[in-house]
């Protein structure tokens, strides 16, 4: 940065010497010099501010961030596994609908598979709702983790609701449709009416990553 400032000053001086001989208007020459001085001043001020405000993290700060990393990392490993199971069951759900649509399974088989899937999802749903953010996290990190968890709980809720609604629509004893295409449409309607919105936790994860990163020493 210092070399950049020195280079800028040298360029400025040389430019002034050249332009002084070629620019006839003293007003234009003065305005140009003023612009260059302003630019160099801003550059120098930015450098001074950055170097004066930076403080190297002490050992206690590093230990604290490391402890926060460990607490969140252990929790996130469990959370990520739950999320993978959520995605896995969602894939199974869509496979059942696809198999029924293309008549690879009957309506009765679709109902049975959805019933089994519901049982599995209920177990996962309970596990997710029993999760809590690590109490050792700082307030800000705790709130971010809690926000991720609440969004995931809402998603899991909607997933279970969708599976139950689709299972009800696939019940052979209760369906009002005998036509296969109408039955397919009934199952698809149950999905569309209850399916969860996309799960977006990128903001929380990005902020947590920044909070839990030990500042690098220049």
C-alpha positions in Angstrom: 0.0 0.0 0.0 2.9 2.4 0.9 4.5 1.6 -2.5 1.2 2.4 -4.2 1.0 5.8 -2.5 4.7 6.6 -3.4 4.1 5.6 -7.0 0.9 7.8 -7.1 2.9 10.8 -5.7 5.7 10.3 -8.3 3.1 10.0 -11.1 1.4 13.1 -9.8 4.6 15.2 -9.8 5.6 14.0 -13.3 2.0 14.6 -14.6 2.0 18.2 -13.1 5.4 19.0 -14.7 4.2 17.7 -18.1 0.7 19.3 -18.0 2.1 22.7 -16.8 3.8 23.1 -20.1 0.9 21.9 -22.2 -2.3 23.1 -20.6 -2.8 26.8 -21.3 -5.8 27.3 -19.1 -4.7 27.8 -15.5 -8.2 27.1 -14.3 -8.2 23.7 -16.0 -4.7 22.9 -14.8 -5.7 23.9 -11.2 -8.8 21.7 -11.3 -6.8 18.7 -12.6 -4.2 19.1 -9.8 -6.9 19.4 -7.2 -8.5 16.2 -8.4 -5.2 14.3 -8.2 -4.4 15.7 -4.7 -7.9 14.6 -3.5 -7.5 11.1 -4.9 -4.1 10.6 -3.3 -5.3 12.0 0.0 -8.3 9.6 0.0 -5.9 6.7 -0.7 -3.6 7.7 2.1 -6.4 8.3 4.5 -7.9 4.8 3.8 -4.5 3.2 4.4 -4.0 5.0 7.7 -7.5 4.2 8.9 -7.2 0.5 8.0 -3.8 0.2 9.7 -4.8 2.1 12.8 -8.1 0.4 13.5 -6.8 -3.2 13.0 -6.0 -5.0 16.2 -4.5 -8.4 16.3 -6.8 -10.9 18.1 -5.4 -11.8 21.5 -5.2 -15.4 22.9 -8.5 -15.1 24.9 -10.3 -14.0 21.7 -8.9 -16.8 19.7 -9.8 -19.3 22.5 -13.3 -18.0 22.7 -13.9 -18.2 18.9 -12.4 -21.7 18.9 -14.8 -22.8 21.6 -17.7 -21.3 19.6 -16.5 -23.1 16.5 -16.5 -26.4 18.4 -19.9 -25.9 20.0 -21.6 -25.0 16.7 -19.6 -27.6 14.7 -20.8 -30.5 16.9 -24.4 -29.2 16.7 -24.2 -28.6 12.9 -23.0 -32.1 12.3 -26.1 -33.5 13.9 -28.3 -30.9 12.2 -26.9 -31.6 8.8 -27.6 -35.3 9.2 -31.2 -34.6 10.0 -31.4 -32.3 7.0 -30.0 -35.1 4.8 -32.7 -37.4 6.1 -35.4 -34.8 5.3 -34.1 -34.6 1.7 -33.9 -38.4 1.5 -37.6 -38.8 2.6 -38.6 -36.1 0.2 -37.0 -38.0 -2.7 -38.8 -41.2 -1.6 -42.1 -39.3 -1.6 -41.7 -38.0 -5.1 -40.6 -41.5 -6.3 -43.9 -43.0 -4.9 -45.9 -40.3 -6.8 -43.9 -40.9 -10.0 -44.2 -44.7 -9.7 -48.0 -44.4 -9.3 -48.3 -41.9 -12.2 -46.6 -44.3 -14.6 -48.5 -47.3 -13.2 -45.5 -49.0 -11.8 -47.5 -49.4 -8.6 -51.2 -49.5 -7.8 -53.1 -47.0 -5.8 -53.2 -49.5 -2.9 -49.4 -49.9 -3.1 -48.9 -46.2 -3.2 -51.1 -45.8 -0.1 -49.1 -48.5 1.8 -45.7 -46.9 0.8 -46.9 -43.5 1.9 -48.1 -44.9 5.2 -44.6 -46.4 5.8 -43.0 -43.1 4.8 -45.2 -41.2 7.1 -44.1 -43.4 10.1 -40.4 -42.7 9.2 -41.0 -39.0 8.8 -42.9 -38.7 12.1 -39.8 -40.1 13.9 -37.5 -37.6 12.1 -40.0 -34.8 12.8 -39.8 -35.5 16.5 -36.0 -35.6 16.5 -35.8 -32.2 14.7 -38.3 -30.6 17.2 -36.2 -31.9 20.1 -33.1 -30.1 18.8 -32.0 -26.9 20.5 -29.2 -24.5 19.7 -26.0 -24.9 21.9 -26.5 -22.8 25.0 -22.8 -22.0 25.0 -23.1 -19.9 21.9 -23.0 -16.1 22.1 -26.3 -14.4 21.9 -25.9 -13.4 18.2 -24.7 -16.9 17.2 -27.4 -18.5 19.3 -30.1 -16.4 17.6 -28.8 -17.3 14.1 -28.7 -21.0 14.9 -32.2 -20.7 16.4 -33.4 -19.1 13.2 -32.0 -21.9 11.1 -33.7 -24.4 13.4 -37.1 -22.7 13.3 -37.0 -22.6 9.5 -36.1 -26.3 9.4 -38.9 -27.2 11.8 -41.4 -25.3 9.7 -40.2 -27.2 6.6 -40.4 -30.5 8.4 -43.9 -29.7 9.5 -45.0 -28.9 6.0 -43.3 -32.1 4.7 -45.2 -34.3 7.1 -48.5 -32.5 6.4 -47.9 -33.0 2.6 -47.2 -36.8 3.1 -50.3 -37.2 5.3 -52.6 -35.3 2.8 -51.3 -37.4 -0.1 -51.7 -40.6 1.8 -55.3 -39.6 2.5 -55.9 -38.9 -1.2 -54.4 -42.3 -2.0 -56.7 -44.2 0.4 -58.4 -46.8 -1.9 -61.4 -47.0 0.5 -62.0 -43.2 0.4 -61.1 -42.1 -3.0 -64.0 -40.8 -5.2 -62.1 -41.4 -8.4 -61.9 -44.7 -10.4 -60.0 -43.2 -13.3 -56.2 -43.4 -12.9 -55.5 -40.0 -14.3 -58.0 -38.4 -11.9 -56.3 -40.3 -9.0 -52.9 -39.0 -10.1 -54.3 -35.5 -10.2 -55.8 -35.9 -6.7 -52.4 -37.0 -5.3 -50.7 -34.1 -7.2 -53.2 -31.6 -5.8 -52.5 -32.8 -2.3 -48.8 -32.2 -2.9 -49.3 -28.7 -4.4 -51.6 -27.5 -1.7 -49.4 -28.6 1.2 -45.8 -28.7 -0.1 -43.3 -26.5 1.9 -41.6 -23.5 0.6 -37.9 -23.7 -0.2 -35.6 -23.9 2.9 -33.3 -20.9 2.8 -30.7 -20.7 5.6 -27.8 -19.2 3.5 -28.0 -15.8 5.4 -27.6 -17.4 8.8 -24.9 -19.8 7.7 -22.9 -17.0 6.0 -23.1 -14.8 9.1 -22.2 -17.6 11.4 -19.2 -18.5 9.2 -18.0 -14.9 9.5 -18.6 -14.8 13.2 -16.7 -18.1 13.8 -13.7 -17.3 11.7 -10.5 -16.3 13.5 -9.3 -13.0 11.9 -6.1 -13.5 9.9 -3.0 -11.7 10.9 -1.5 -9.6 8.1 
